[in-house]
Amino acid sequence: MFDDDITAAAVLTGIYTNMCSGPMDAARFVSLSLLGGLSADELTLHSADANPSYVQYYQNSLSASTLTQGFDYWSWLYPIIFKANAAIDGLEKSTKLTPIVKQRLLGEAKFIRAFCYFYLVNFYGDTPLVLGVDWKDNAAATRMDGSVVYQQIISDLKDAQRDLSENYLDANVSATTSERVRPNKWAATAMLARVYLYTGDYAGAEIEATAVIQQSDLYGLSSLNDVFLKNSREAIWQLQPILSGANTPEGILFIIPETGPNENSWPVYLSEDLLGSFEEEDQRKSEWVGNVDVNGITFYYPYKYKVSVFNQPITEYSMVLRLAEQYLIRAEALAQQDKLVEAASDLVAVRGRAGLGDVEATTKSELLDAILHERRIEFFTESGHRWLDLKRTGSVNEVMAEVTPRKGGTWDANWQWYPILQVELEKAPQLIQNSGY
């Protein structure tokens, strides 16, 4: 139970900090881009001597017994969910908070819970649905069908839509601000659009994405080099850097120095699969891809974030949700409803920003393929989009059967789901491991 507004707001702020805190290479928000990119076909791991957990993700050879705890999402996301549950419990019981502050913070807590469950159900499939703070109940929870988990995600996001402000609020949730680091109503709406797309509610996805796109006073498609700046017009929700003297962990991790990649600090670079997927005139390849030559070898790296050195002015924040995704969500949702002309228009809006024009797609199938391709190029090394897209569209086996052997592994359809670590199973024997582990 909370006694005052400032303390209650600080608890939610602490959750956002927790999403970013921890070692650079362990599971936290930046790792959605790193480990998701390694699992899929976006990144090349420089050396087999890199962190053994990286090797397992890269070769699609995760092991429940040897994967290091902290490099899995189960043991990262469930503690965040518990904190969100505790915040909800304390907020609902509190009688001393300003009513509007209480409402806004409940919206934030439910948004965070939905966000975490979205990744759990997409990384692990069926997952325990823990909504309270009683440790005995939580410890006894069993895995729930993914459809039930999605129902809870949708319920939480609808509550968040209702409770959150349309504007961005400051640290005390008492005044509007230009900082886009606390989720607002439109962040909940954007996330709901994504969830509806993933669950096949295409009419719902169209409605929610449209609601965000129509907020033209707040949002617009920024020029390529402005997208990832702090508080850019494209940003729907961002996370502030918390490492002293640093901009984003993405910039620090991905931008390879002149000395080249190594197994410790800069262990990855962009794959040939991804580089070969850009159209010749696509400006994203020149603006969002950097390169360094080392002993006659050129390494290409993600360059969406431009600042990698310490003690520079803070100009970039980690992007969590942005407007281009809403255009491509709506494009896919429209195409699935056979509204092909409208779908193509949304697709062209994103392509036009990159200096590209129409696509040669005349059928529904061709247009859906073009949209998926556009998502691959637009969201490379962002929040695991590519890995999740391969799975939700049913193309993961076809793609990874070709890619995994090139990465030194052997593909099995079971590998699309991450394993629950053995230490987690020992703590909760009622949990059933994913097939194949």
Backbone torsions as a table, in degrees:
resi	resn	phi	psi	omega
1	MET	NA	138.3	-177.2
2	PHE	-103.4	142.1	-178.1
3	ASP	-97.3	-17.8	-179.1
4	ASP	-153.4	160.9	-174.6
5	ASP	-62.7	-42.7	-173.9
6	ILE	-64.7	-43.1	178.9
7	THR	-63.6	-42.7	179.9
8	ALA	-62.7	-44.1	179.1
9	ALA	-63.7	-36.3	-178.8
10	ALA	-64.4	-31.8	178.4
11	VAL	-63.3	-44.3	178.0
12	LEU	-67.5	-39.1	176.4
13	THR	-59.0	-38.9	178.4
14	GLY	-62.7	-32.3	177.1
15	ILE	-65.9	-42.0	178.2
16	TYR	-63.6	-39.6	176.7
17	THR	-61.9	-41.5	-179.9
18	ASN	-62.5	-30.9	178.9
19	MET	-65.7	-22.8	-176.8
20	CYS	-106.6	-15.6	-170.5
21	SER	-82.9	164.5	178.6
22	GLY	111.6	174.9	179.2
23	PRO	-58.6	150.5	-177.2
24	MET	-57.9	-34.3	-171.8
25	ASP	-97.0	-2.1	-178.8
26	ALA	-88.8	171.8	-177.8
27	ALA	-67.3	117.8	170.1
28	ARG	-161.4	-167.0	-169.7
29	PHE	-58.7	-44.6	-178.2
30	VAL	-60.9	-26.7	-177.4
31	SER	-71.7	-18.9	172.8
32	LEU	-58.3	-37.0	178.7
33	SER	-78.3	-38.8	-177.3
34	LEU	-74.8	-58.8	-174.9
35	LEU	-71.9	-34.4	173.6
36	GLY	-63.5	-40.7	178.3
37	GLY	-66.6	-35.7	176.5
38	LEU	-69.5	-40.3	-179.8
39	SER	-63.1	-36.5	-175.9
40	ALA	-90.5	-136.9	-174.8
41	ASP	-125.5	29.1	-175.5
42	GLU	-97.3	-33.0	-171.1
43	LEU	-122.1	149.8	172.0
44	THR	-109.7	131.0	175.7
45	LEU	-84.6	125.9	-170.8
46	HIS	-65.8	-38.1	-172.0
47	SER	-144.5	143.0	174.5
48	ALA	-70.0	-9.9	177.4
49	ASP	-88.2	4.2	177.8
50	ALA	-68.0	176.4	177.2
51	ASN	-45.4	126.5	-177.9
52	PRO	-55.8	-30.1	177.6
53	SER	-66.7	-37.9	176.0
54	TYR	-59.8	-43.4	-178.0
55	VAL	-61.0	-41.0	-179.5
56	GLN	-64.6	-43.5	177.1
57	TYR	-64.4	-41.7	-175.6
58	TYR	-65.5	-42.4	-176.8
59	GLN	-91.7	9.5	-178.5
60	ASN	50.7	47.9	-176.7
61	SER	-131.5	43.6	-178.1
62	LEU	-62.9	143.4	180.0
63	SER	-125.0	129.5	-179.2
64	ALA	-65.2	-23.6	-175.6
65	SER	-98.6	-24.7	-175.7
66	THR	-110.8	-14.4	176.2
67	LEU	-65.8	129.9	-175.6
68	THR	-69.3	131.7	176.0
69	GLN	-61.8	137.4	-173.5
70	GLY	103.1	-17.5	174.6
71	PHE	-104.7	17.2	176.6
72	ASP	-121.9	156.3	-175.6
73	TYR	-85.0	-22.7	179.4
74	TRP	-59.3	-50.6	-175.9
75	SER	-79.7	-4.6	174.6
76	TRP	-96.5	-44.7	-172.0
77	LEU	-80.9	-36.0	-179.0
78	TYR	-64.1	-38.4	173.7
79	PRO	-61.8	-34.5	176.0
80	ILE	-66.9	-41.0	177.3
81	ILE	-61.4	-42.0	178.5
82	PHE	-60.4	-41.3	178.6
83	LYS	-65.5	-38.2	176.3
84	ALA	-65.2	-42.1	177.3
85	ASN	-61.3	-42.1	179.4
86	ALA	-64.3	-38.8	177.9
87	ALA	-64.8	-43.6	178.7
88	ILE	-61.0	-45.3	180.0
89	ASP	-61.0	-46.6	-179.6
90	GLY	-66.8	-37.9	179.4
91	LEU	-68.0	-43.4	-178.3
92	GLU	-65.6	-32.2	-178.7
93	LYS	-83.5	-20.0	-174.2
94	SER	-70.5	139.4	176.5
95	THR	-115.8	4.5	-173.1
96	LYS	-109.8	-1.8	-177.1
97	LEU	-87.4	151.3	170.5
98	THR	-60.9	129.0	-173.0
99	PRO	-52.8	-42.6	-176.9
100	ILE	-70.3	-34.4	176.4
101	VAL	-66.2	-44.1	177.2
102	LYS	-57.6	-44.4	179.8
103	GLN	-62.1	-47.3	-178.2
104	ARG	-62.5	-42.2	-177.3
105	LEU	-71.0	-35.3	172.8
106	LEU	-60.5	-40.7	177.0
107	GLY	-61.2	-42.5	179.3
108	GLU	-63.5	-45.6	-177.1
109	ALA	-63.4	-41.1	179.2
110	LYS	-70.3	-34.4	175.0
111	PHE	-61.2	-47.5	-178.7
112	ILE	-62.4	-42.3	179.1
113	ARG	-61.2	-43.5	178.6
114	ALA	-63.5	-42.0	-180.0
115	PHE	-59.3	-45.9	-178.8
116	CYS	-66.6	-43.3	179.6
117	TYR	-66.4	-30.5	176.6
118	PHE	-57.8	-46.1	-178.8
119	TYR	-73.6	-36.1	177.2
120	LEU	-60.7	-47.2	-176.3
121	VAL	-70.7	-24.3	178.3
122	ASN	-87.8	-23.7	176.0
123	PHE	-88.7	-35.2	-171.7
124	TYR	-116.0	-13.1	-174.4
125	GLY	81.3	-136.2	179.0
126	ASP	-55.2	136.5	-173.2
127	THR	-148.8	148.2	177.7
128	PRO	-58.7	138.0	179.6
129	LEU	-104.2	97.0	-175.8
130	VAL	-102.9	115.8	-174.0
131	LEU	-120.9	-0.2	-178.3
132	GLY	-124.4	-169.7	-176.2
133	VAL	-120.1	2.5	178.0
134	ASP	-75.2	116.6	-172.0
135	TRP	-66.0	-30.6	179.0
136	LYS	-67.4	-44.0	177.6
137	ASP	-63.6	-42.6	-178.7
138	ASN	-64.3	-42.0	-178.6
139	ALA	-66.0	-26.5	-177.6
140	ALA	-92.9	-0.7	-176.0
141	ALA	-63.1	139.8	177.0
142	THR	-107.6	167.9	-179.1
143	ARG	-71.2	132.6	179.9
144	MET	-103.6	149.8	176.7
145	ASP	-55.0	139.0	-176.8
146	GLY	-55.9	-31.7	179.8
147	SER	-65.4	-33.7	177.6
148	VAL	-69.9	-40.2	177.6
149	VAL	-62.4	-42.5	178.6
150	TYR	-63.5	-36.4	176.9
151	GLN	-59.5	-40.5	178.8
152	GLN	-69.3	-40.0	177.2
153	ILE	-57.8	-47.3	-179.4
154	ILE	-63.4	-43.3	179.0
155	SER	-60.3	-45.2	179.6
156	ASP	-63.6	-41.1	-178.7
157	LEU	-69.0	-35.9	175.8
158	LYS	-65.8	-40.1	174.9
159	ASP	-62.3	-41.1	179.7
160	ALA	-64.2	-41.6	175.2
161	GLN	-54.9	-44.0	-177.8
162	ARG	-68.7	-38.6	-169.5
163	ASP	-92.0	-23.7	-175.1
164	LEU	-84.1	155.2	177.3
165	SER	-75.1	150.6	172.8
166	GLU	-71.5	-21.6	-179.9
167	ASN	-97.7	169.4	173.7
168	TYR	-89.1	137.8	-174.9
169	LEU	-113.3	156.3	-177.5
170	ASP	-78.8	-174.1	-173.7
171	ALA	-61.2	-29.8	-179.8
172	ASN	-94.7	4.4	179.3
173	VAL	55.5	36.6	-175.6
174	SER	-121.4	-12.8	-178.0
175	ALA	-148.5	154.4	177.6
176	THR	-73.3	157.9	-177.3
177	THR	-150.7	163.5	174.8
178	SER	-86.0	-9.9	-179.5
179	GLU	-77.5	128.0	-175.3
180	ARG	-102.9	47.3	-171.6
181	VAL	-110.7	-4.5	168.6
182	ARG	-111.2	132.1	-178.9
183	PRO	-61.9	140.8	175.4
184	ASN	-115.2	-171.5	-179.4
185	LYS	-56.7	-37.6	-174.9
186	TRP	-75.1	-27.2	172.8
187	ALA	-65.8	-43.2	176.6
188	ALA	-63.0	-38.8	179.5
189	THR	-67.0	-41.8	178.4
190	ALA	-63.0	-41.8	179.5
191	MET	-68.2	-36.9	177.9
192	LEU	-65.3	-38.6	176.0
193	ALA	-59.8	-42.1	178.4
194	ARG	-63.4	-45.2	-178.5
195	VAL	-63.1	-42.5	177.9
196	TYR	-62.2	-39.1	177.5
197	LEU	-61.7	-45.9	-177.7
198	TYR	-65.1	-30.8	-177.5
199	THR	-95.8	4.4	175.2
200	GLY	81.7	12.9	174.4
201	ASP	-90.0	80.6	-171.3
202	TYR	-71.6	-33.6	176.2
203	ALA	-65.0	-42.0	177.8
204	GLY	-64.2	-41.9	178.7
205	ALA	-61.5	-41.9	178.3
206	GLU	-61.5	-45.6	-177.6
207	ILE	-62.7	-46.9	-175.7
208	GLU	-70.4	-42.3	178.3
209	ALA	-62.9	-39.7	178.2
210	THR	-61.6	-40.4	180.0
211	ALA	-59.1	-37.7	178.5
212	VAL	-73.4	-47.3	-177.5
213	ILE	-58.5	-32.9	-177.7
214	GLN	-74.1	-8.3	178.9
215	GLN	-83.7	63.1	-172.4
216	SER	-69.1	-18.2	175.3
217	ASP	-70.2	-27.1	-179.2
218	LEU	-99.6	-39.0	-166.6
219	TYR	-125.2	147.7	174.0
220	GLY	-163.9	159.9	177.0
221	LEU	-75.1	115.1	-177.8
222	SER	-80.1	163.0	171.2
223	SER	-63.1	155.5	-170.6
224	LEU	-53.5	-42.3	-175.9
225	ASN	-82.8	-0.9	176.8
226	ASP	-104.7	-10.5	-172.0
227	VAL	-56.3	-45.6	-169.7
228	PHE	-98.3	12.2	172.3
229	LEU	-70.2	154.9	178.4
230	LYS	-61.9	135.4	176.9
231	ASN	58.4	32.5	177.2
232	SER	-65.5	158.9	-179.8
233	ARG	-65.5	-20.8	178.2
234	GLU	-79.7	-20.7	-174.1
235	ALA	-72.4	126.1	172.1
236	ILE	-98.1	-38.0	173.4
237	TRP	-152.9	132.0	178.5
238	GLN	-129.1	163.9	173.2
239	LEU	-114.8	133.5	179.0
240	GLN	-75.2	145.5	172.6
241	PRO	-63.6	143.7	178.6
242	ILE	-119.6	-9.8	178.9
243	LEU	-78.3	125.2	-174.3
244	SER	-56.3	128.8	176.3
245	GLY	77.5	6.8	-173.9
246	ALA	-116.8	152.9	166.8
247	ASN	-84.9	-130.8	-172.4
248	THR	-83.1	149.8	172.4
249	PRO	-64.9	-26.9	176.6
250	GLU	-62.0	-44.7	178.9
251	GLY	-63.0	-42.9	-179.1
252	ILE	-64.6	-41.2	-174.9
253	LEU	-77.3	-41.3	-168.6
254	PHE	-92.5	-30.5	-174.9
255	ILE	-77.6	112.2	-175.4
256	ILE	-83.1	130.2	179.2
257	PRO	-75.5	177.5	-177.3
258	GLU	-62.1	-23.5	179.3
259	THR	-75.5	-12.1	175.7
260	GLY	94.0	176.0	-179.4
261	PRO	-70.3	157.4	170.8
262	ASN	-148.5	171.4	-172.2
263	GLU	-75.0	-8.4	-175.9
264	ASN	-103.7	-68.8	-171.0
265	SER	-87.4	-35.8	-177.6
266	TRP	-130.3	75.1	-167.9
267	PRO	-85.4	-7.3	-172.5
268	VAL	-133.8	157.2	170.4
269	TYR	-146.8	171.2	-173.5
270	LEU	-70.0	143.2	-177.6
271	SER	-78.8	158.3	174.7
272	GLU	-64.7	-32.2	178.5
273	ASP	-58.7	-46.5	-179.1
274	LEU	-70.0	-47.3	-177.6
275	LEU	-58.7	-35.5	-179.8
276	GLY	-76.9	-4.1	-177.8
277	SER	-93.3	-10.9	178.8
278	PHE	-74.0	139.1	170.7
279	GLU	-72.0	153.2	-170.9
280	GLU	-56.6	-39.6	-175.0
281	GLU	-95.6	9.8	-176.8
282	ASP	-70.5	116.1	-178.2
283	GLN	-71.9	-14.7	176.1
284	ARG	-65.3	-28.1	178.9
285	LYS	-70.5	-34.6	179.1
286	SER	-83.4	-30.8	-175.5
287	GLU	-95.7	-29.4	-175.3
288	TRP	-109.5	4.4	177.5
289	VAL	-125.2	124.0	175.4
290	GLY	-105.5	170.2	178.2
291	ASN	-151.3	156.5	176.9
292	VAL	-141.9	137.9	178.8
293	ASP	-100.2	126.7	179.9
294	VAL	-132.4	112.4	179.2
295	ASN	53.5	42.5	176.4
296	GLY	82.1	1.5	178.5
297	ILE	-108.9	130.3	178.8
298	THR	-98.4	125.7	176.5
299	PHE	-109.5	129.4	179.9
300	TYR	-105.2	137.6	-175.3
301	TYR	-136.1	158.5	176.7
302	PRO	-63.0	131.9	-177.4
303	TYR	-130.4	32.8	175.2
304	LYS	-67.6	-41.0	172.4
305	TYR	-95.9	134.6	-169.5
306	LYS	-101.6	-14.1	-172.3
307	VAL	-108.2	121.9	-177.9
308	SER	-122.4	-10.9	-176.2
309	VAL	-100.0	159.0	-177.8
310	PHE	-84.0	164.3	173.9
311	ASN	61.4	36.9	171.7
312	GLN	-109.7	158.5	175.8
313	PRO	-55.7	143.1	179.8
314	ILE	-78.5	107.7	-177.4
315	THR	-117.5	-10.8	-175.8
316	GLU	-131.1	143.6	172.3
317	TYR	-120.9	153.8	176.6
318	SER	-68.2	128.4	-178.0
319	MET	-85.5	127.5	176.4
320	VAL	-105.3	-51.4	178.4
321	LEU	-129.8	136.2	178.4
322	ARG	-142.9	164.4	-168.2
323	LEU	-65.9	-35.8	-178.4
324	ALA	-56.6	-34.3	177.8
325	GLU	-62.7	-37.1	-179.1
326	GLN	-66.0	-38.0	175.4
327	TYR	-62.7	-42.0	-177.4
328	LEU	-78.0	-29.0	170.6
329	ILE	-61.7	-48.2	-178.3
330	ARG	-66.2	-38.0	177.9
331	ALA	-59.0	-45.8	-178.9
332	GLU	-67.9	-41.4	179.3
333	ALA	-63.5	-40.6	177.8
334	LEU	-65.1	-44.3	-179.8
335	ALA	-62.1	-40.1	179.1
336	GLN	-64.5	-23.5	177.0
337	GLN	-96.2	13.1	178.2
338	ASP	66.0	24.2	173.8
339	LYS	-96.5	71.0	-166.7
340	LEU	-70.8	-37.7	-178.9
341	VAL	-64.4	-46.0	179.8
342	GLU	-65.8	-38.6	179.1
343	ALA	-62.7	-43.5	179.7
344	ALA	-63.1	-34.4	179.4
345	SER	-63.8	-43.0	177.8
346	ASP	-66.4	-38.5	178.0
347	LEU	-61.8	-43.6	-179.6
348	VAL	-65.9	-31.0	178.4
349	ALA	-59.6	-40.6	179.5
350	VAL	-76.7	-41.4	179.8
351	ARG	-65.6	-36.8	-178.3
352	GLY	-61.6	-35.8	177.9
353	ARG	-61.9	-27.2	-179.4
354	ALA	-94.9	8.5	178.0
355	GLY	83.4	17.6	-178.8
356	LEU	-110.8	162.1	-178.7
357	GLY	-111.8	-147.4	-178.4
358	ASP	-64.4	161.5	173.4
359	VAL	-106.5	152.9	178.7
360	GLU	-87.2	76.8	-179.9
361	ALA	-130.9	118.4	-177.0
362	THR	-112.6	-15.7	-179.9
363	THR	-114.8	165.3	177.7
364	LYS	-59.1	-45.3	-178.9
365	SER	-61.5	-44.6	179.5
366	GLU	-64.2	-38.4	-179.1
367	LEU	-69.1	-40.7	177.7
368	LEU	-63.4	-39.0	176.0
369	ASP	-62.7	-40.9	179.7
370	ALA	-65.3	-37.9	179.1
371	ILE	-67.8	-42.9	178.3
372	LEU	-62.9	-39.7	175.9
373	HIS	-62.1	-41.8	-179.5
374	GLU	-64.1	-39.2	176.9
375	ARG	-61.8	-38.8	-179.9
376	ARG	-60.9	-44.2	-177.1
377	ILE	-76.8	-40.8	-176.6
378	GLU	-69.0	-37.2	-171.4
379	PHE	-112.6	22.4	-179.7
380	PHE	-59.2	139.4	-177.1
381	THR	50.3	40.4	173.3
382	GLU	-125.8	112.5	165.8
383	SER	53.9	26.0	176.2
384	GLY	72.4	17.0	-176.3
385	HIS	-54.5	-46.0	-175.1
386	ARG	-63.1	-45.2	-180.0
387	TRP	-60.5	-44.3	-179.4
388	LEU	-71.1	-35.5	177.6
389	ASP	-63.1	-41.5	178.7
390	LEU	-59.9	-38.9	-177.3
391	LYS	-75.0	-47.1	-174.3
392	ARG	-70.4	-24.2	179.7
393	THR	-92.4	0.2	177.3
394	GLY	75.5	16.6	-178.7
395	SER	-104.0	4.2	-173.8
396	VAL	-63.6	-40.2	-177.3
397	ASN	-68.3	-42.7	179.9
398	GLU	-62.8	-45.7	-177.2
399	VAL	-71.2	-48.3	-173.6
400	MET	-73.8	-23.2	175.2
401	ALA	-62.2	-28.4	175.6
402	GLU	-88.0	-38.2	-171.6
403	VAL	-79.7	-44.6	-173.4
404	THR	-58.5	-43.4	176.9
405	PRO	-59.3	-33.4	177.6
406	ARG	-69.2	-20.7	178.5
407	LYS	-92.7	0.2	177.3
408	GLY	95.5	11.5	-179.0
409	GLY	-119.3	-175.1	176.6
410	THR	-127.3	123.5	-174.3
411	TRP	-81.0	139.7	172.4
412	ASP	-135.9	139.3	-177.6
413	ALA	-56.5	-26.3	178.9
414	ASN	-64.4	-24.0	-171.6
415	TRP	-73.1	-8.5	177.5
416	GLN	-68.4	-17.7	175.1
417	TRP	-106.6	133.2	178.0
418	TYR	-74.5	152.3	179.1
419	PRO	-82.6	152.3	168.1
420	ILE	-80.2	129.4	-177.3
421	LEU	-60.5	148.2	-179.2
422	GLN	-58.7	-37.0	-179.7
423	VAL	-65.0	-31.6	177.3
424	GLU	-72.7	-37.7	177.8
425	LEU	-66.4	-35.1	178.8
426	GLU	-68.1	-32.1	177.4
427	LYS	-75.2	-26.8	-177.5
428	ALA	-135.7	79.8	-173.4
429	PRO	-60.7	-18.7	-179.5
430	GLN	-74.7	-11.2	179.9
431	LEU	-76.0	141.8	178.9
432	ILE	-104.2	129.8	-179.0
433	GLN	-69.4	151.2	173.4
434	ASN	-63.6	151.1	-177.4
435	SER	-61.1	142.4	173.5
436	GLY	94.0	-2.2	-177.7
437	TYR	-115.4	NA	NA
